[in-house]
Amino acid sequence: MLGPPPLLVALDLLGIFVFALSGGLVAVRKELDIFGVLVLAGTTGLGGGFLRDVLIDATPPAALEDWRYLTVPVAAGLVTGAGAPLASGLGRTHG
């Protein structure tokens, strides 16, 4: 059996990354530590897919069948957690 087309997988992973970034940014704004950033990024990035799979009774959820689906939100959380303090001063003006 063939898996999904590579373009579809890439777009799916890109969507997970973007949603995980948004969750990570909320965690940074609320001044959570890196663990909180990772949890919120993972929940935001994977939550919709988990909910979909549970509602259509597709078990196990797709995110648990492929390691890439779990590493993408972790990477997004690390990028957000490490990059947000660096980028926080970019929009500020002094004076």
WOCORPE-V30657 format. One record per helix or strand of 3 or more residues. SS is the DSSP state (hx for helix, st for strand). FROM is the first residue (numbers start at 0). TO is the last residue. Records with the same first field share a line. If there is no record, write none. Layout:
SS->FROM-TO  FROM-TO
//
This chain:
hx->5-28  33-54  61-64  67-86
//
